């Protein structure tokens, strides 16, 4: 290894904190070999990157499980209040069962159990450690480790619920794959889809690789979109209404609650 290669990481650590986000993005882009780059339309590569990102999240970040669970300080945070707000939506009072796609460590399921003790609860997440935490937090819930890019297999492994919900989940899947997933969800749920997501009219890239030049924040290969769920649902012929998440409860990936009524 050359001296330059040894020194470069230390120089980056010293200099990068003083650079603007745009300059950091350009620097990171220059350091990324062309062979490691991929573009928006490379759906298969994006799928692999996204799935691996969340499959290994708990191994890479000591905060991951705590951020998505209901323990200690997390129970006082606005994320918990947002889950409680979600659980207060009228659809749940009329339902017998709910499936949370991308349930992580189970925060929404805990809120639903507290608000509606009789609900049968199901959850799916790609991160095995998160599913383990959810299982201990929500006894009796039917939980599954699964990849939403393989939604047919995931849904077939669980009973058909009255409601399927997502919160900040669809923003991590390539928009090109979402219409098919939404259709599967609509065909599988008996009564409603509740989608608490960040939305745009042009499938905006909110976070992503530096060479994509996302508009907000660059975090390595981490990818986040603001998909045009409205147009996708209209194209599928699905009727829905939109409820704005209270401003003080909004967070990354949770701005609008789209309620799709199926029957």
C-alpha positions in Angstrom: 0.0 0.0 0.0 1.3 3.4 -0.9 1.9 6.3 1.5 -0.9 8.3 -0.2 -3.3 5.4 0.3 -2.4 5.3 4.0 -2.7 9.1 4.5 -5.8 9.7 2.5 -8.3 8.5 5.1 -6.8 10.7 7.8 -6.9 13.7 5.5 -10.5 13.1 4.7 -11.4 12.8 8.4 -9.7 16.2 9.0 -11.0 18.1 6.0 -14.5 16.7 5.3 -16.2 18.1 8.4 -15.4 21.6 7.2 -16.7 21.1 3.7 -20.3 21.8 2.5 -22.6 18.8 1.7 -22.2 19.5 -2.0 -18.4 19.4 -1.8 -18.4 16.3 0.3 -20.7 14.7 -2.3 -18.3 15.6 -5.1 -15.3 14.3 -3.2 -17.0 11.0 -2.4 -18.0 10.7 -6.1 -14.5 11.2 -7.2 -13.2 8.5 -4.8 -15.8 5.9 -6.0 -14.4 3.7 -8.7 -16.4 3.7 -11.9 -16.9 -0.1 -11.6 -18.7 0.4 -8.3 -21.2 3.0 -9.7 -24.7 2.4 -10.9 -27.5 4.6 -12.0 -31.2 5.2 -11.2 -32.4 2.8 -13.8 -30.2 -0.1 -12.7 -33.1 -1.6 -10.8 -31.5 -5.0 -10.1 -28.3 -3.3 -8.7 -30.4 -0.9 -6.6 -32.4 -3.8 -5.3 -29.3 -5.7 -4.2 -27.8 -2.6 -2.5 -31.0 -1.7 -0.7 -31.7 -5.2 0.5 -28.2 -5.6 1.8 -28.3 -2.1 3.5 -31.3 -3.1 5.7 -30.4 -6.8 6.1 -27.2 -5.7 7.8 -28.4 -2.5 9.5 -28.2 -3.8 13.1 -24.7 -5.1 12.5 -23.5 -1.8 11.1 -25.2 0.6 13.5 -25.5 0.2 17.3 -28.4 2.7 17.2 -30.5 0.8 14.7 -32.5 -1.5 17.0 -32.9 1.2 19.7 -34.2 3.7 17.2 -37.0 1.4 16.0 -37.9 -0.1 19.4 -39.9 1.2 22.3 -37.4 1.3 25.1 -35.9 4.0 27.4 -35.7 7.4 25.7 -37.2 6.1 22.5 -40.6 5.8 24.3 -40.4 9.6 24.9 -39.5 10.5 21.3 -41.7 11.8 18.5 -41.3 8.6 16.7 -43.3 6.8 19.4 -45.8 9.6 19.4 -46.1 9.2 15.6 -46.8 5.5 16.0 -49.5 6.2 18.6 -51.0 8.7 16.2 -51.0 6.0 13.5 -52.7 3.6 15.8 -55.5 6.1 16.5 -56.7 6.1 12.9 -60.3 4.9 12.5 -59.6 2.0 10.2 -57.9 0.0 13.0 -61.0 0.2 15.3 -63.0 -1.7 12.6 -60.3 -4.3 11.8 -59.5 -7.7 13.2 -55.9 -8.0 11.8 -53.0 -5.9 10.7 -49.8 -6.6 8.8 -46.9 -4.1 9.1 -44.6 -4.4 6.2 -41.1 -3.2 7.2 -42.0 -3.5 10.9 -38.3 -3.2 12.1 -38.2 -3.7 15.9 -41.9 -3.4 16.2 -42.7 0.2 17.4 -45.9 0.4 15.3 -47.0 -3.1 16.5 -46.5 -2.1 20.1 -48.6 1.0 19.6 -51.3 -1.0 17.9 -51.3 -3.6 20.7 -51.8 -0.9 23.3 -54.6 0.8 21.4 -56.4 -2.3 20.1 -55.6 -5.3 22.3 -57.8 -7.6 20.3 -56.1 -7.1 17.0 -54.2 -10.0 15.4 -50.8 -8.5 14.5 -48.4 -9.6 11.8 -45.1 -8.1 10.8 -42.3 -8.6 8.2 -38.8 -7.1 8.1 -35.6 -8.0 6.3 -33.5 -7.5 9.4 -33.4 -10.7 11.5 -32.3 -9.0 14.7 -35.0 -6.4 14.4 -37.6 -9.1 14.0 -36.3 -10.8 17.2 -36.7 -7.6 19.1 -40.2 -7.1 17.8 -41.1 -10.7 18.8 -40.1 -10.0 22.4 -41.9 -6.6 22.4 -45.2 -7.9 21.0 -45.9 -11.4 22.3 -48.3 -13.3 20.2 -47.6 -11.4 17.0 -46.8 -13.5 13.9 -43.5 -12.2 12.6 -41.5 -13.1 9.5 -38.0 -12.3 8.2 -38.5 -11.5 4.5 -37.5 -9.3 1.6 -40.3 -7.0 0.2 -38.6 -7.3 -3.2 -40.0 -10.8 -3.0 -43.4 -9.7 -1.9 -45.3 -12.7 -3.4 -43.4 -15.1 -1.2 -43.6 -12.9 1.8 -47.4 -12.4 1.6 -48.1 -16.0 0.9 -46.4 -17.0 4.2 -48.9 -15.0 6.3 -52.7 -15.0 6.8 -54.6 -12.3 4.8 -55.0 -9.3 7.0 -57.7 -6.7 7.1 -55.2 -3.9 6.9 -51.6 -3.7 5.5 -49.6 -0.7 6.7 -46.2 0.7 6.0 -44.3 3.6 7.7 -41.2 4.9 6.0 -40.8 1.5 4.1 -41.7 2.2 0.5 -39.2 5.0 0.4 -36.4 2.4 0.4 -37.7 0.4 -2.6 -37.0 1.4 -6.2 -40.0 3.2 -7.5 -40.1 1.0 -10.6 -40.9 -2.0 -8.3 -43.6 -0.2 -6.3 -46.7 -0.5 -8.6 -46.5 -4.3 -8.6 -46.0 -4.4 -4.8 -48.9 -2.0 -4.3 -51.1 -4.2 -6.5 -50.1 -7.3 -4.5 -50.9 -5.5 -1.3 -54.3 -4.3 -2.5 -55.2 -7.8 -3.7 -54.1 -9.4 -0.4 -55.6 -7.0 2.2 -59.3 -7.3 2.9 -60.1 -3.7 3.9 -57.4 -1.1 3.6 -53.8 -0.1 2.9 -52.4 2.6 5.2 -49.2 4.0 3.8 -47.3 6.5 6.0 -44.6 7.7 3.6 -42.8 10.6 2.1 -44.1 11.4 -1.4 -43.2 13.5 -4.4 -44.6 14.0 -7.8 -41.4 12.9 -9.6 -40.0 10.0 -7.6 -37.3 12.3 -6.2 -34.1 10.8 -4.9 -33.8 12.2 -1.4 -30.7 10.3 -0.3 -28.3 8.2 -2.4 -24.8 7.7 -3.7 -22.8 10.8 -4.2 -22.6 10.5 -8.0 -26.5 10.6 -8.1 -26.2 14.1 -6.5 -29.3 13.7 -4.3 -30.9 16.9 -3.2 -30.7 16.5 0.6 -28.0 14.3 2.1 -25.4 11.9 0.9 -24.7 8.8 3.0 -22.7 6.4 1.0 -24.8 3.8 -0.8 -27.8 4.5 1.4 -30.8 5.1 -0.9 -34.1 6.8 -0.1 -36.7 8.0 -2.5 -39.9 10.1 -2.3 -42.0 8.0 -4.6 -45.0 9.2 -6.5 -47.5 6.9 -4.7 -50.5 9.1 -5.7 -50.0 8.5 -9.5 -49.2 4.8 -8.9 -52.4 4.2 -7.0 -54.5 6.1 -9.5 -53.0 4.1 -12.3 -54.0 0.9 -10.5 -57.6 2.3 -10.2 -57.4 2.5 -6.4 -59.3 5.1 -4.4 -57.6 6.8 -1.5 -57.5 9.8 0.7 -54.5 11.6 2.2 -54.1 12.7 5.8 -51.1 14.9 6.7 -49.1 13.6 9.6 -49.1 16.3 12.3 -46.2 18.6 11.7 -44.7 18.0 15.1 -44.7 14.3 14.5 -43.3 14.3 11.0 -39.9 12.7 10.4 -37.7 11.1 7.9 -40.0 9.2 5.5 -43.2 9.9 7.3 -45.1 12.9 6.0 -48.4 11.7 4.5 -50.8 9.0 5.5 -52.4 7.6 2.4 -55.5 5.5 3.2 -56.5 3.2 0.4 -60.0 1.7 1.0 -60.5 -1.7 -0.6 -63.9 -2.9 0.7 
